[in-house]
Amino acid sequence: MAATGYEKQGAAYYVTTPIYYVNDAPHLGHAYTTVAGDVLTRWHRQRGEKVWYLTGTDEHGQKIMRTAETHGVTPQEWCDKLVSEAWKPLWEHLDIANDDFIRTTEKRHTDRVKEFVQDLYDKGEIYKGGYEGPYCVGCEEYKLPGDLIDGEGEYAGQKLCPIHKKPVELLKEENYFFKLSEYGPKLLELYESNPGFIQPESARNEVVNFVKQGLQDLSISRSTFDWGVKVPWDEKHVIYVWIDALLNYATAVGYNENPEKFASTFPANVHLVGKDILRFHAIIWPAMLMANGLPVPGRVAANGWLMVGGEKMSKSNLTGIKPQDLTSHFGVDAYRWYFLRAISFGQDGSFSWEDFSVRYTSELANDYGNLASRVAAMVGKYFGGSLPEATAAGEAERAVQEGLAKAVAEADRKIGDEIDFQGGILAVFDFVKQVNGYLTEQEPWKVAKDTSPEGQARLATILYTAAEALRGVAVLLNPVMPRTSQALWDSLGAEAALGALAEQRVQDAGTWGLLPAGATVTKGAVLFPRLEEKKDQ
């Protein structure tokens, strides 16, 4: 049993998002986690690694059943409609390059869930018992009395779920239980032997303290409704939706179906989750795997909440905002960039239209987009669009070379290893600022007036240095902003000279001099149009 440690030889870098409830259309919070996973996996692909990126939808449980009933359709009809009309189209719109999309109503999933749970039952890890306690349908979870908050206003005198701010229901039913209480010591051993298993550290501390208080056995079936996977040895029960949901990480990569695929992919290197579902992933999921003799994941990385007006963004508290509301104004690439740049991954972060506008104008339009436009325009004006050769490099150029090497190393470590998107993006944009400063100091528009061979050599060197710097930036920002990175790559003539952008290795992006003299540089469309020039839709 691989209760601690983590090894997959010659295997895929496997990243998952949570599978999302399809009780409504996706909002910014869902998109935040999914874009983060996309950037992380694109980064590892650009390292030259084999990658597997999984997302999907969680379609069982009482919450889905009740939502479907209110809309006058069956749960399956409701799920089919939401997946086809809302979830999959949004991921396509945001350029999410997932390798698979798992739905928990698919036979490839439900059959394997039954087998996994049957194995646990056969091993004596599951027993029958009764349970009574406060239950939140929104969370699909029994709550501890200490977790609840007192209601006010219309809910005065009632106990509320602290996440959904709605009254809990008192449920009493006969269920099957998983012996979770026996796995406390093994989980604590896991956390101690692998301190990076849960990130950020605040999340790790919360989980460790919770487990140290002692775990209760987990109810893993429901008998009060029937929308779910049937318990194989007792079909009066359905499997608890969270047990069903967590198993998608195994069923989607061939558990009990495709041994070769499973061995080369499972377990996940990184589970990206919202902090409100951290305990399921950092406690219940590894305990289930230990119980069935399977290896535990490499890391569970919990992102914070997106806040609007101080409230966690969700449909239930009416602060849900559609991603399309923002992409129609700022563009898809800016949207992908903003949330990872503005918010430290793992911490709560506040969104505001004003902050997005300020950062877009300052960093994307002024710093980055303007740099790309100026360099292309000057190569066109002074050298007819043919990238000149650098023959007069000095200390200023060496500083830019060193700046690029530093940006590559830092961004690769931050994003690829530490899952610190903000830190990695800032490293790249610090370099962009450095290149802007270099041009300001070197004043190529003034050097161009010196028509001597020395003057022209100097001008050529300045513009080559700026263009080569942008070549490195295009590679580094490709996982974050693929559309604009491709546009810059094309503008630099790099596709013809160096090949496809996706084939450029991020760890080699700091190698100086890759963009050859003679490359055809063209001034394309502005990468980030001024917001006043964009029309709201």
Backbone hydrogen bonds, N-H to C=O, Kabsch-Sander energy under -0.5 kcal/mol:
donor,donor_aa,acceptor,acceptor_aa,energy
3,A,1,M,-1.5
11,A,8,K,-0.7
12,A,264,S,-2.6
13,Y,50,K,-2.9
14,Y,12,A,-1.0
15,V,13,Y,-0.6
15,V,52,W,-2.5
16,T,270,V,-2.0
17,T,54,L,-1.8
20,Y,18,P,-0.5
20,Y,56,G,-2.1
22,V,58,D,-1.2
28,L,321,I,-1.2
31,A,27,H,-2.0
32,Y,28,L,-2.4
33,T,29,G,-1.5
34,T,30,H,-1.9
35,V,31,A,-2.9
36,A,32,Y,-2.1
37,G,33,T,-2.2
38,D,34,T,-1.9
39,V,35,V,-2.8
40,L,36,A,-2.4
41,T,37,G,-2.4
42,R,38,D,-2.6
43,W,39,V,-2.2
44,H,40,L,-1.8
45,R,41,T,-2.4
46,Q,42,R,-2.4
47,R,43,W,-0.8
48,G,45,R,-1.8
49,E,44,H,-2.1
52,W,13,Y,-2.5
54,L,15,V,-2.5
54,L,52,W,-0.5
55,T,100,D,-1.6
56,G,18,P,-0.5
57,T,102,I,-2.3
58,D,20,Y,-2.4
59,E,57,T,-0.6
61,G,227,W,-2.1
65,M,61,G,-2.0
66,R,62,Q,-2.7
67,T,63,K,-2.2
68,A,64,I,-2.6
69,E,65,M,-2.1
70,T,66,R,-2.1
71,H,67,T,-1.0
71,H,68,A,-0.6
72,G,69,E,-1.4
73,V,68,A,-2.1
78,W,74,T,-2.5
79,C,75,P,-2.5
80,D,76,Q,-2.7
81,K,77,E,-2.1
82,L,78,W,-2.3
83,V,79,C,-2.7
84,S,80,D,-2.1
85,E,81,K,-2.3
86,A,82,L,-2.2
87,W,82,L,-2.1
88,K,83,V,-2.2
90,L,86,A,-1.4
91,W,87,W,-1.9
92,E,88,K,-2.0
93,H,89,P,-2.4
94,L,90,L,-2.2
95,D,92,E,-1.5
96,I,91,W,-2.9
97,A,95,D,-0.6
98,N,96,I,-0.8
99,D,53,Y,-2.3
100,D,53,Y,-1.4
102,I,55,T,-2.3
104,T,57,T,-1.7
106,E,103,R,-2.0
109,H,106,E,-1.2
110,T,106,E,-2.6
111,D,107,K,-2.1
113,V,109,H,-2.3
114,K,110,T,-1.9
115,E,111,D,-1.6
116,F,112,R,-2.5
117,V,113,V,-2.5
118,Q,114,K,-2.5
119,D,115,E,-2.2
120,L,116,F,-1.9
121,Y,117,V,-2.3
122,D,118,Q,-2.8
123,K,119,D,-1.6
124,G,121,Y,-1.5
125,E,120,L,-2.7
126,I,120,L,-0.5
127,Y,177,F,-2.2
129,G,175,N,-3.4
131,Y,173,E,-2.4
133,G,171,L,-2.3
135,Y,169,E,-3.4
136,C,141,E,-2.6
137,V,135,Y,-0.6
140,E,136,C,-1.2
141,E,136,C,-1.8
143,K,134,P,-3.2
147,D,144,L,-2.3
148,L,144,L,-0.6
148,L,145,P,-1.0
149,I,160,L,-2.2
151,G,158,Q,-2.8
155,Y,152,E,-2.1
156,A,153,G,-1.8
157,G,151,G,-0.8
158,Q,155,Y,-2.2
160,L,149,I,-3.3
161,C,166,K,-2.6
165,K,161,C,-2.1
168,V,159,K,-1.9
169,E,135,Y,-3.0
171,L,133,G,-2.6
171,L,169,E,-0.8
173,E,131,Y,-2.4
175,N,129,G,-2.7
175,N,173,E,-0.6
177,F,127,Y,-3.8
178,F,218,L,-3.1
179,K,125,E,-2.3
180,L,178,F,-2.9
182,E,179,K,-1.2
183,Y,180,L,-2.2
184,G,181,S,-0.8
187,L,183,Y,-2.5
188,L,184,G,-2.5
189,E,185,P,-2.0
190,L,186,K,-2.0
191,Y,187,L,-2.7
192,E,188,L,-2.1
193,S,189,E,-2.6
194,N,190,L,-1.8
197,F,194,N,-2.3
198,I,195,P,-0.6
199,Q,300,V,-2.4
203,A,200,P,-0.5
204,R,200,P,-2.0
205,N,201,E,-2.8
206,E,202,S,-1.8
207,V,203,A,-2.2
208,V,204,R,-2.8
209,N,205,N,-2.4
210,F,206,E,-1.9
211,V,207,V,-2.6
212,K,208,V,-2.3
213,Q,209,N,-1.0
214,G,211,V,-1.7
218,L,178,F,-2.1
220,I,176,Y,-3.3
221,S,176,Y,-0.6
222,R,238,V,-2.6
228,G,226,D,-1.5
231,V,234,D,-0.5
231,V,237,H,-2.5
234,D,231,V,-1.5
237,H,234,D,-1.9
238,V,222,R,-2.8
239,I,229,V,-3.5
240,Y,220,I,-2.2
243,I,240,Y,-0.8
244,D,240,Y,-2.2
245,A,241,V,-2.8
246,L,242,W,-2.6
247,L,243,I,-1.4
248,N,245,A,-1.9
249,Y,246,L,-1.4
250,A,247,L,-1.4
251,T,247,L,-2.9
252,A,248,N,-2.3
253,V,250,A,-0.9
254,G,251,T,-1.3
255,Y,250,A,-1.8
257,E,254,G,-2.4
258,N,254,G,-2.7
262,F,258,N,-2.7
263,A,259,P,-2.6
264,S,260,E,-1.6
265,T,261,K,-0.8
265,T,262,F,-0.8
266,F,262,F,-2.4
269,N,14,Y,-2.1
270,V,14,Y,-1.9
271,H,299,R,-2.6
272,L,16,T,-2.8
272,L,270,V,-0.6
273,V,271,H,-0.5
273,V,301,A,-2.3
275,K,303,N,-1.6
277,I,274,G,-1.9
278,L,275,K,-1.2
281,H,277,I,-1.3
282,A,278,L,-2.8
283,I,279,R,-1.9
284,I,279,R,-1.4
285,W,280,F,-2.5
287,A,283,I,-1.7
288,M,284,I,-2.5
289,L,285,W,-2.1
290,M,286,P,-2.7
291,A,287,A,-2.4
292,N,288,M,-1.2
293,G,290,M,-1.4
294,L,289,L,-3.0
296,V,2,A,-1.0
298,G,268,A,-2.7
300,V,197,F,-3.5
301,A,271,H,-2.6
301,A,299,R,-0.5
302,A,199,Q,-3.1
302,A,300,V,-0.6
303,N,273,V,-2.8
303,N,301,A,-0.6
304,G,347,Q,-0.6
307,M,305,W,-0.5
307,M,349,G,-3.2
308,V,311,E,-2.4
311,E,308,V,-1.4
313,M,306,L,-2.6
314,S,312,K,-0.5
317,N,314,S,-0.6
318,L,315,K,-1.5
319,T,314,S,-1.4
320,G,314,S,-0.7
325,D,322,K,-1.5
326,L,322,K,-0.6
326,L,323,P,-1.3
327,T,323,P,-2.5
328,S,324,Q,-1.8
329,H,326,L,-1.0
330,F,326,L,-3.2
331,G,326,L,-0.6
331,G,327,T,-1.3
335,Y,331,G,-1.8
336,R,332,V,-2.5
337,W,333,D,-2.3
338,Y,334,A,-2.9
339,F,335,Y,-1.2
340,L,336,R,-0.7
341,R,337,W,-2.0
342,A,338,Y,-3.4
343,I,339,F,-1.3
345,F,343,I,-0.5
347,Q,344,S,-2.6
349,G,305,W,-2.5
351,F,307,M,-2.7
356,F,352,S,-2.1
357,S,353,W,-2.3
358,V,354,E,-2.4
359,R,355,D,-2.6
360,Y,356,F,-2.7
361,T,357,S,-2.3
362,S,358,V,-2.6
363,E,359,R,-2.5
364,L,359,R,-1.1
364,L,360,Y,-0.8
365,A,360,Y,-2.8
366,N,361,T,-2.4
367,D,362,S,-1.5
368,Y,363,E,-1.9
369,G,364,L,-3.8
370,N,365,A,-1.5
371,L,367,D,-0.7
372,A,368,Y,-2.2
373,S,369,G,-2.2
374,R,370,N,-2.7
375,V,371,L,-2.4
376,A,372,A,-2.0
377,A,373,S,-2.4
378,M,374,R,-2.5
379,V,375,V,-2.4
380,G,376,A,-2.1
381,K,377,A,-2.6
382,Y,378,M,-3.0
383,F,379,V,-1.8
384,G,380,G,-0.9
385,G,379,V,-2.0
386,S,383,F,-1.7
387,L,385,G,-0.6
387,L,519,A,-3.0
391,T,389,E,-0.8
391,T,457,A,-0.5
398,R,394,G,-2.2
399,A,395,E,-2.1
400,V,396,A,-1.3
401,Q,397,E,-2.5
402,E,398,R,-2.6
403,G,399,A,-2.0
404,L,400,V,-2.3
405,A,401,Q,-2.3
406,K,402,E,-2.3
407,A,403,G,-2.3
408,V,404,L,-2.6
409,A,405,A,-2.3
410,E,406,K,-2.6
411,A,407,A,-2.7
412,D,408,V,-2.5
413,R,409,A,-1.9
414,K,410,E,-2.9
415,I,411,A,-2.7
416,G,411,A,-0.7
416,G,412,D,-1.1
417,D,412,D,-0.7
417,D,413,R,-1.2
418,E,413,R,-2.1
419,I,415,I,-0.7
420,D,414,K,-3.0
421,F,419,I,-0.7
424,G,420,D,-2.1
425,I,421,F,-2.8
426,L,422,Q,-2.6
427,A,423,G,-1.6
428,V,424,G,-1.5
429,F,425,I,-2.4
430,D,426,L,-2.3
431,F,427,A,-1.3
432,V,428,V,-2.0
433,K,429,F,-2.1
434,Q,430,D,-1.9
435,V,431,F,-2.5
436,N,432,V,-2.3
437,G,433,K,-2.5
438,Y,434,Q,-2.3
439,L,435,V,-2.3
440,T,436,N,-2.3
441,E,437,G,-2.4
442,Q,438,Y,-2.5
443,E,439,L,-2.3
446,K,443,E,-1.6
447,V,443,E,-2.2
448,A,444,P,-2.3
449,K,446,K,-1.5
450,D,447,V,-2.0
451,T,449,K,-1.0
456,Q,452,S,-2.6
457,A,453,P,-2.1
458,R,454,E,-2.1
459,L,455,G,-2.4
460,A,456,Q,-2.6
461,T,457,A,-2.2
462,I,458,R,-2.3
463,L,459,L,-2.3
464,Y,460,A,-2.5
465,T,461,T,-2.5
466,A,462,I,-2.1
467,A,463,L,-2.3
468,E,464,Y,-3.0
469,A,465,T,-1.9
470,L,466,A,-1.9
471,R,467,A,-1.9
472,G,468,E,-1.6
473,V,469,A,-2.0
474,A,470,L,-2.6
475,V,471,R,-1.5
476,L,472,G,-2.2
477,L,473,V,-2.5
478,N,474,A,-0.7
478,N,475,V,-0.6
481,M,477,L,-3.6
485,S,481,M,-2.1
486,Q,482,P,-1.8
487,A,483,R,-1.9
488,L,484,T,-2.4
489,W,485,S,-2.6
490,D,486,Q,-2.5
491,S,487,A,-2.2
492,L,488,L,-2.1
493,G,490,D,-1.4
494,A,489,W,-2.1
495,E,489,W,-0.6
497,A,493,G,-1.3
498,L,494,A,-3.7
499,G,494,A,-0.9
499,G,495,E,-1.4
503,E,500,A,-1.0
504,Q,501,L,-1.8
506,V,46,Q,-1.7
508,D,505,R,-1.3
509,A,506,V,-1.2
511,T,508,D,-1.9
514,L,511,T,-0.7
518,G,387,L,-2.9
519,A,516,P,-1.7
521,V,385,G,-3.4
521,V,519,A,-0.8
522,T,491,S,-2.6
524,G,522,T,-1.0
533,E,530,R,-1.7
534,K,530,R,-0.6
534,K,531,L,-1.1
